[in-house]
Amino acid sequence: MGLGLSLAMALLLSARALGVFRTVYFLPSLLPATASAVVWVFIFHPTFGLLNRMLAGAGIEVPAWTAPDRSRNKRCGKRGLSFI
């Protein structure tokens, strides 16, 4: 109980310590999402992605997974949905 009380008092007295504590407290919830995003980008990368290598090895045409779809943007732009 004394450790918690002293931590609370330190956070109340220092705004910088409060910012550092919030960052350290919130960081573990961000790391899994960031790590999975990096893995998915590596798998679906159009040039050296793992899935593209496997498909090319099987003789299947490799699609550009992460390349922008220009035709979709044109269709949506005509309807006023250019944000998609």
FIMIFI-90153 format. One record per atom (N, C-alpha, C, O, CB): residue in three letters; x, y negated, z negated. Coordinates in steps of 0.02 Angstrom, whole numbers, padded with zeros to 5 digits, always signed. Atoms other than C-alpha are relative to their C-alpha. Glycine has a CB too. Layout:
! residues N
ALAXYZ;...
//
This chain:
! residues 84
MET+00041+00059+00000;MET+00000+00000+00000;MET+00044-00063+00000;MET+00026-00113+00031;MET-00047+00000-00060;GLY-00045+00057+00002;GLY+00143-00117-00035;GLY+00031-00015+00068;GLY+00042-00073+00085;GLY+00055+00013-00051;LEU-00028+00010-00066;LEU+00217-00090+00138;LEU-00051-00033+00046;LEU-00033-00079+00084;LEU+00023+00068+00030;GLY+00052+00030-00041;GLY+00052-00132+00223;GLY-00013-00072-00019;GLY-00023-00115+00024;GLY-00064+00039-00007;LEU+00011+00069+00023;LEU+00028-00287+00117;LEU+00058-00045+00020;LEU+00047-00101+00042;LEU-00009-00001-00076;SER-00057+00041-00020;SER+00204-00348+00151;SER+00001-00011+00075;SER+00021-00065+00098;SER+00066+00032-00023;LEU+00005+00008-00073;LEU+00181-00318+00338;LEU-00053-00051+00018;LEU-00042-00093+00063;LEU-00015+00067+00033;ALA+00053+00048-00013;ALA+00017-00415+00336;ALA+00022-00071-00018;ALA+00007-00118+00018;ALA-00063+00019-00039;MET-00024+00067+00020;MET+00097-00560+00244;MET+00052-00027+00049;MET+00052-00086+00065;MET+00030+00002-00071;ALA-00051+00021-00048;ALA+00244-00564+00365;ALA-00033-00021+00066;ALA-00011-00069+00097;ALA+00050+00056+00013;LEU+00034+00017-00062;LEU+00125-00567+00513;LEU-00039-00066-00007;LEU-00044-00104+00041;LEU-00048+00056+00020;LEU+00036+00063+00010;LEU+00024-00708+00438;LEU+00046-00060-00001;LEU+00027-00115+00020;LEU-00039+00003-00065;LEU-00047+00056+00006;LEU+00177-00815+00408;LEU+00036-00016+00065;LEU+00058-00073+00074;LEU+00050+00015-00053;SER-00040+00011-00061;SER+00260-00794+00578;SER-00041+00016+00062;SER-00063+00073+00070;SER+00064+00042-00002;ALA+00037-00011-00062;ALA+00171-00817+00745;ALA+00041+00044+00048;ALA+00012+00084+00084;ALA-00018-00067+00033;ARG-00043-00041-00044;ARG+00320-00740+00837;ARG-00003+00073-00020;ARG-00007+00117+00022;ARG+00072-00025-00002;ALA+00005-00069+00023;ALA+00313-00585+00729;ALA-00068+00030+00018;ALA-00072+00090+00033;ALA+00010+00003-00076;LEU+00066-00025-00019;LEU+00127-00570+00766;LEU-00001+00020+00074;LEU-00030+00071+00091;LEU-00054-00054-00014;GLY-00003-00017-00070;GLY+00161-00573+00953;GLY+00039+00064+00013;GLY+00019+00106+00054;GLY+00031-00056+00039;VAL-00041-00060-00007;VAL+00297-00441+00938;VAL-00039+00061-00025;VAL-00037+00114+00006;VAL+00066-00007-00038;PHE+00038-00056+00027;PHE+00186-00331+00830;PHE-00056+00020+00047;PHE-00067+00080+00057;PHE-00030-00019-00068;ARG+00054-00016-00047;ARG+00041-00343+00953;ARG+00028+00037+00062;ARG-00003+00084+00087;ARG-00037-00064+00022;THR-00030-00032-00057;THR+00157-00296+01096;THR+00020+00072-00016;THR+00005+00117+00022;THR+00062-00039+00024;VAL-00022-00067+00020;VAL+00232-00147+01005;VAL-00060+00045-00014;VAL-00058+00105+00000;VAL+00046-00004-00062;TYR+00059-00039+00016;TYR+00060-00091+00948;TYR-00039+00021+00063;TYR-00066+00076+00066;TYR-00046-00039-00047;PHE+00039-00012-00060;PHE-00020-00102+01122;PHE+00038+00038+00053;PHE+00007+00068+00097;PHE-00024-00065+00028;LEU-00041-00031-00051;LEU+00126-00034+01225;LEU-00014+00074+00010;LEU-00016+00096+00068;LEU+00071-00010-00018;PRO+00013-00071-00012;PRO+00089+00152+01196;PRO-00064+00013+00040;PRO-00070+00066+00071;PRO-00004+00036-00065;SER+00060-00011-00040;SER-00082+00131+01275;SER+00010-00018+00073;SER-00029+00004+00115;SER-00058-00040-00028;LEU-00014+00018-00069;LEU-00007+00056+01434;LEU+00046+00048+00035;LEU+00041+00057+00096;LEU+00030-00069+00002;LEU-00051-00042-00031;LEU+00134+00178+01464;LEU-00028+00060+00039;LEU-00003+00073+00093;LEU+00046+00025-00052;PRO+00025-00056-00039;PRO+00031+00331+01518;PRO-00030-00021+00067;PRO-00020+00013+00118;PRO-00051+00039-00040;ALA+00030+00024-00062;ALA-00066+00232+01649;ALA+00054-00022+00049;ALA+00049-00009+00109;ALA-00048-00057-00014;THR-00055+00022-00044;THR+00094+00155+01717;THR+00039+00060+00027;THR+00056+00061+00086;THR+00048-00047-00039;ALA-00037-00059-00022;ALA+00183+00322+01724;ALA-00039+00039+00052;ALA-00011+00062+00102;ALA+00017+00045-00060;SER+00039-00037-00049;SER+00039+00406+01816;SER-00005-00038+00065;SER-00007-00007+00119;SER-00070+00015-00028;ALA+00002+00040-00062;ALA+00029+00262+01941;ALA+00065+00009+00039;ALA+00064+00015+00100;ALA-00011-00074-00016;VAL-00064-00009-00034;VAL+00214+00281+01980;VAL+00004+00070+00031;VAL+00029+00077+00087;VAL+00059-00010-00050;VAL-00001-00068-00027;VAL+00194+00469+02004;VAL-00044+00005+00062;VAL-00024+00034+00112;VAL-00024+00051-00053;TRP+00045-00002-00058;TRP+00045+00447+02122;TRP+00030-00038+00059;TRP+00023-00016+00116;TRP-00068-00030-00018;VAL-00033+00037-00055;VAL+00140+00316+02225;VAL+00055+00043+00030;VAL+00064+00043+00091;VAL+00028-00068-00025;PHE-00053-00043-00025;PHE+00286+00437+02239;PHE-00030+00058+00041;PHE-00001+00076+00093;PHE+00042+00027-00058;ILE+00030-00055-00037;ILE+00171+00578+02296;ILE-00027-00022+00067;ILE-00018+00012+00117;ILE-00056+00032-00041;PHE+00034+00022-00061;PHE+00076+00476+02426;PHE+00039-00051+00041;PHE+00011-00081+00086;PHE-00065-00028-00018;HIS-00039+00048-00038;HIS+00218+00366+02491;HIS+00004+00022+00073;HIS+00018+00080+00087;HIS+00072-00008-00030;PRO+00003-00021-00070;PRO+00206+00363+02682;PRO+00067+00024+00029;PRO+00067+00063+00076;PRO-00024-00057+00042;THR-00065-00019-00028;THR+00394+00384+02712;THR+00030+00061-00034;THR+00048+00110-00001;THR+00048-00058-00004;PHE-00035-00054+00035;PHE+00465+00498+02577;PHE-00044+00034-00052;PHE-00018+00064-00099;PHE+00063-00026-00032;GLY+00045-00030+00050;GLY+00311+00557+02481;GLY+00003+00076+00000;GLY+00013+00107+00052;GLY-00070-00023+00012;LEU-00003-00073+00009;LEU+00308+00734+02415;LEU-00054+00035+00041;LEU-00040+00086+00073;LEU-00006+00018-00074;LEU+00055-00031-00038;LEU+00138+00774+02493;LEU+00013-00004+00075;LEU-00001+00043+00112;LEU-00066-00034-00017;ASN-00015+00007-00071;ASN+00194+00707+02663;ASN+00054+00049+00021;ASN+00051+00076+00077;ASN+00023-00072+00015;ARG-00052-00050-00016;ARG+00349+00817+02658;ARG-00030+00070+00005;ARG-00012+00108+00050;ARG+00056-00002-00053;MET+00030-00067-00001;MET+00244+00970+02619;MET-00044+00008+00062;MET-00042+00061+00094;MET-00042+00012-00063;LEU+00042-00004-00060;LEU+00120+00931+02759;LEU+00042+00004+00063;LEU+00026+00043+00108;LEU-00047-00060+00003;ALA-00045-00002-00059;ALA+00260+00897+02884;ALA+00034+00068+00006;ALA+00044+00094+00061;ALA+00053-00056-00005;GLY-00030-00066-00001;GLY+00341+01061+02834;GLY-00048+00053+00025;GLY-00026+00103+00053;GLY+00025+00018-00069;ALA+00051-00047-00024;ALA+00178+01151+02872;ALA-00021-00015+00071;ALA-00062+00022+00100;ALA-00060-00001-00046;GLY+00017+00017-00069;GLY+00167+01065+03042;GLY-00063-00040+00007;GLY-00091-00044+00062;GLY-00006+00062+00039;ILE+00061+00040-00001;ILE+00019+00955+02997;ILE+00020-00073+00008;ILE+00068-00096-00022;ILE-00042+00010-00065;GLU-00014+00071-00010;GLU+00014+00774+03056;GLU-00008-00036-00067;GLU-00056-00026-00103;GLU-00047-00030+00053;VAL-00003+00034+00064;VAL+00057+00661+02911;VAL-00037-00067+00004;VAL-00019-00110+00043;VAL+00073-00011-00022;PRO+00035+00064+00000;PRO-00068+00522+02875;PRO+00037-00051-00043;PRO+00076-00033-00087;PRO-00072+00008-00025;ALA-00029+00054+00041;ALA-00014+00353+02804;ALA-00050-00013-00056;ALA-00096-00053-00048;ALA+00014-00065+00043;TRP+00048+00003+00055;TRP-00102+00369+02637;TRP-00008-00069-00028;TRP-00065-00091-00041;TRP+00022+00046-00055;THR+00004+00065+00034;THR-00060+00200+02565;THR+00002-00059+00048;THR+00004-00117+00026;THR+00057-00006-00049;ALA+00000+00055-00049;ALA-00059+00099+02727;ALA-00069-00033+00001;ALA-00119+00001-00009;ALA+00019+00025+00071;PRO+00065+00034-00002;PRO-00195-00033+02741;PRO-00041+00022+00060;PRO-00014+00031+00115;PRO+00009-00076+00001;ASP+00046-00020-00053;ASP-00346+00018+02844;ASP-00027-00062+00034;ASP-00073-00093+00008;ASP-00058+00045-00028;ARG+00019+00061-00035;ARG-00364-00123+02970;ARG-00072+00003+00026;ARG-00107-00048+00025;ARG+00048-00014+00057;SER+00067-00004-00027;SER-00526-00058+03045;SER-00052-00010-00055;SER-00104-00042-00043;SER-00011+00068+00035;ARG+00047+00011+00054;ARG-00612-00054+02877;ARG-00004-00074-00019;ARG-00058-00100-00032;ARG+00020+00041-00062;ASN+00000+00071+00016;ASN-00559-00232+02842;ASN-00039-00040+00052;ASN-00073-00088+00034;ASN+00072-00026-00004;LYS+00036+00035-00053;LYS-00629-00289+03010;LYS-00075+00012-00007;LYS-00114-00035+00000;LYS+00024+00023+00069;ARG+00071-00015+00007;ARG-00796-00201+02982;ARG-00030-00038-00059;ARG-00084-00067-00054;ARG-00012+00075-00008;CYS+00026+00034+00060;CYS-00817-00272+02807;CYS+00003-00075+00008;CYS-00040-00111-00018;CYS+00040+00021-00061;GLY-00005+00071-00011;GLY-00760-00444+02863;GLY-00058-00028+00040;GLY-00079-00085+00030;GLY+00065-00016+00034;LYS+00057+00023-00041;LYS-00901-00455+02990;LYS-00062-00008-00042;LYS-00105-00049-00027;LYS-00013+00050+00057;ARG+00059+00004+00044;ARG-01027-00428+02851;ARG+00011-00047-00058;ARG-00033-00053-00102;ARG-00017+00068-00026;GLY-00013+00046+00055;GLY-00947-00554+02736;GLY+00029+00034-00062;GLY+00029+00005-00116;GLY-00063-00035-00019;LEU-00029-00037+00055;LEU-00863-00423+02627;LEU+00075+00005+00009;LEU+00103+00059+00004;LEU-00031+00071-00006;SER-00072-00001-00014;SER-00684-00472+02662;SER+00042+00017-00061;SER+00102+00029-00054;SER+00021-00067+00028;PHE-00038-00015+00060;PHE-00633-00440+02481;PHE+00012+00074-00008;PHE+00052+00093-00051;PHE-00035-00027-00060;ILE-00008-00073+00006;ILE-00645-00249+02504;ILE+00059+00023+00042;ILE+00074+00082+00044;ILE-00064+00037+00021;
//
